[in-house]
Amino acid sequence: MGALDARTAIVTGGSTLIGHGVVQALADAGAHVVVADLDAAGAAPVTGGSVTFRRTDVTDDDQVAALVRETAAQHGGIDVVVNLASVYLDDGPATSRADWLTALDVNVVSMVAVVQAALPWLRASRHASVINFGSVSSKVAQPGRWTYPASKAAVVQLTRSMALDLAADGIRVNSVSPGWTWSKIMDQLSGGDRAKTDAVAAPFHLTGRVADPAEIGAVAAFLASDAASVVTGADWAVDGGYSALGPEQALPAIPQLMA
Ligand SMILES: NC(=O)c1ccc[n+]([C@@H]2O[C@H](COP(=O)([O-])OP(=O)(O)OC[C@H]3O[C@@H](n4cnc5c(N)ncnc54)[C@H](O)[C@@H]3O)[C@@H](O)[C@H]2O)c1
């Protein structure tokens, strides 16, 4: 028996590496998973068996409605929504109004839209769980980044609001905030060099490395399961200890005074 046997999950943004980790963890626990993303080719490594792909732009209400309608028709309901789709559209202080609105639309407003559309099915489920993707970026200033951290801070707060107002319907809502994770952007920026990525991440992650997508997926699968039945309204740091560190990072700063 898997922890998510006979349950159905929608995972937005499931077509790249972190998404794959989440989709695989949910499927391994027995769930039917529908990947809702713009990128069909990116979903190919995880589709087949209990995982299907449906091309969906989460900023388009008609497409979101069709996603929910067809998922419920195919599987008889919806128990889990993972809001993972995100953009890194950010030019810091120079970000245009149009880019701000796009970033907030994808990263925040679309989470609401998917949950609103799925609400009748989540209310009907006896195991309803929503998991919104935040980030360590929600709590700190990062150079050249204005839209992304603000959007992720909004996600963490939105999660509390959702959890409060949906609790009476038996729907749990939590956010997952990863630290640096081996992902498409890390792969591209490092030229595929994971050891280099780990070395850059080491001073500000207690684990001394980036997370693996499977490690993010494991926490999402736990939050989706009945093992987390009393967990709601919480932001889960899945960040290798990033958020336990202050600005002095993992290296002792005091000795630098004497160097
Ligand atoms: N990469 C990291 O180290 C890291 C750290 C902290 C948090 N996160 C969070 O984890 C999640 C995944 O991050 P990632 O780096 O894998 O992102 P990514 O950019 O590689 O993947 C995001 C996915 O969202 C999809 N997407 C974008 N706009 C969409 C739309 N309008 N409709 C449907 N799908 C759309 C993309 O096609 C893509 O598959 C994000 O929420 C991100 O904020 C990532």
The ligand as an SDF file (V2000), in Angstrom:
LIG
                    3D

 44 48  0  0  0  0  0  0  0  0999 V2000
   15.9880   26.0740   -8.3460 N   0  0  0  0  0  0  0  0  0  0  0  0
   16.1260   26.2360   -7.0480 C   0  0  0  0  0  0  0  0  0  0  0  0
   17.2060   26.0450   -6.4730 O   0  0  0  0  0  0  0  0  0  0  0  0
   14.9270   26.6820   -6.2290 C   0  0  0  0  0  0  0  0  0  0  0  0
   15.1500   27.1640   -4.9400 C   0  0  0  0  0  0  0  0  0  0  0  0
   14.0630   27.5700   -4.1760 C   0  0  0  0  0  0  0  0  0  0  0  0
   12.7730   27.4540   -4.6830 C   0  0  0  0  0  0  0  0  0  0  0  0
   12.5670   26.9700   -5.9370 N   0  0  0  0  0  0  0  0  0  0  0  0
   11.1950   26.8470   -6.4110 C   0  0  0  0  0  0  0  0  0  0  0  0
   10.9830   25.5330   -6.8820 O   0  0  0  0  0  0  0  0  0  0  0  0
   10.0840   25.5590   -7.9890 C   0  0  0  0  0  0  0  0  0  0  0  0
   10.7520   24.9220   -9.1970 C   0  0  0  0  0  0  0  0  0  0  0  0
   11.9220   25.6780   -9.4980 O   0  0  0  0  0  0  0  0  0  0  0  0
   12.7850   25.3530  -10.7760 P   0  0  0  0  0  0  0  0  0  0  0  0
   14.0960   26.0120  -10.5850 O   0  0  0  0  0  0  0  0  0  0  0  0
   12.7200   23.8890  -11.0790 O   0  0  0  0  0  0  0  0  0  0  0  0
   11.9830   26.1750  -11.8810 O   0  0  0  0  0  0  0  0  0  0  0  0
   11.9960   26.0070  -13.4750 P   0  0  0  0  0  0  0  0  0  0  0  0
   11.9610   27.3780  -14.0630 O   0  0  0  0  0  0  0  0  0  0  0  0
   13.0790   25.0730  -13.9190 O   0  0  0  0  0  0  0  0  0  0  0  0
   10.6070   25.2850  -13.7140 O   0  0  0  0  0  0  0  0  0  0  0  0
    9.4210   25.9900  -13.6000 C   0  0  0  0  0  0  0  0  0  0  0  0
    8.3930   25.2850  -14.4460 C   0  0  0  0  0  0  0  0  0  0  0  0
    7.2290   26.1180  -14.4730 O   0  0  0  0  0  0  0  0  0  0  0  0
    6.7220   26.0850  -15.7900 C   0  0  0  0  0  0  0  0  0  0  0  0
    5.9350   27.2870  -16.0540 N   0  0  0  0  0  0  0  0  0  0  0  0
    6.3450   28.5820  -16.1280 C   0  0  0  0  0  0  0  0  0  0  0  0
    5.3220   29.3810  -16.4520 N   0  0  0  0  0  0  0  0  0  0  0  0
    4.2290   28.5800  -16.5750 C   0  0  0  0  0  0  0  0  0  0  0  0
    2.8610   28.8240  -16.9100 C   0  0  0  0  0  0  0  0  0  0  0  0
    2.4190   30.0600  -17.1940 N   0  0  0  0  0  0  0  0  0  0  0  0
    2.0280   27.7820  -16.9590 N   0  0  0  0  0  0  0  0  0  0  0  0
    2.4700   26.5290  -16.6690 C   0  0  0  0  0  0  0  0  0  0  0  0
    3.7450   26.2350  -16.3520 N   0  0  0  0  0  0  0  0  0  0  0  0
    4.6060   27.2530  -16.3280 C   0  0  0  0  0  0  0  0  0  0  0  0
    7.9660   26.0240  -16.6880 C   0  0  0  0  0  0  0  0  0  0  0  0
    7.6430   25.5650  -17.9740 O   0  0  0  0  0  0  0  0  0  0  0  0
    8.8380   25.0780  -15.9050 C   0  0  0  0  0  0  0  0  0  0  0  0
    8.6210   23.7290  -16.2690 O   0  0  0  0  0  0  0  0  0  0  0  0
    9.7230   27.0270   -8.2350 C   0  0  0  0  0  0  0  0  0  0  0  0
    8.5140   27.3200   -7.5800 O   0  0  0  0  0  0  0  0  0  0  0  0
   10.8790   27.7750   -7.5840 C   0  0  0  0  0  0  0  0  0  0  0  0
   10.5060   29.0560   -7.1590 O   0  0  0  0  0  0  0  0  0  0  0  0
   13.6260   26.5980   -6.7170 C   0  0  0  0  0  0  0  0  0  0  0  0
  1  2  1  0
  2  3  2  0
  2  4  1  0
  4  5  1  0
  4 44  2  0
  5  6  2  0
  6  7  1  0
  7  8  2  0
  8  9  1  0
  8 44  1  0
  9 10  1  0
  9 42  1  0
 10 11  1  0
 11 12  1  0
 11 40  1  0
 12 13  1  0
 13 14  1  0
 14 15  2  0
 14 16  1  0
 14 17  1  0
 17 18  1  0
 18 19  2  0
 18 20  1  0
 18 21  1  0
 21 22  1  0
 22 23  1  0
 23 24  1  0
 23 38  1  0
 24 25  1  0
 25 26  1  0
 25 36  1  0
 26 27  1  0
 26 35  1  0
 27 28  2  0
 28 29  1  0
 29 30  1  0
 29 35  2  0
 30 31  1  0
 30 32  2  0
 32 33  1  0
 33 34  2  0
 34 35  1  0
 36 37  1  0
 36 38  1  0
 38 39  1  0
 40 41  1  0
 40 42  1  0
 42 43  1  0
M  CHG  2   8   1  16  -1
M  END
$$$$
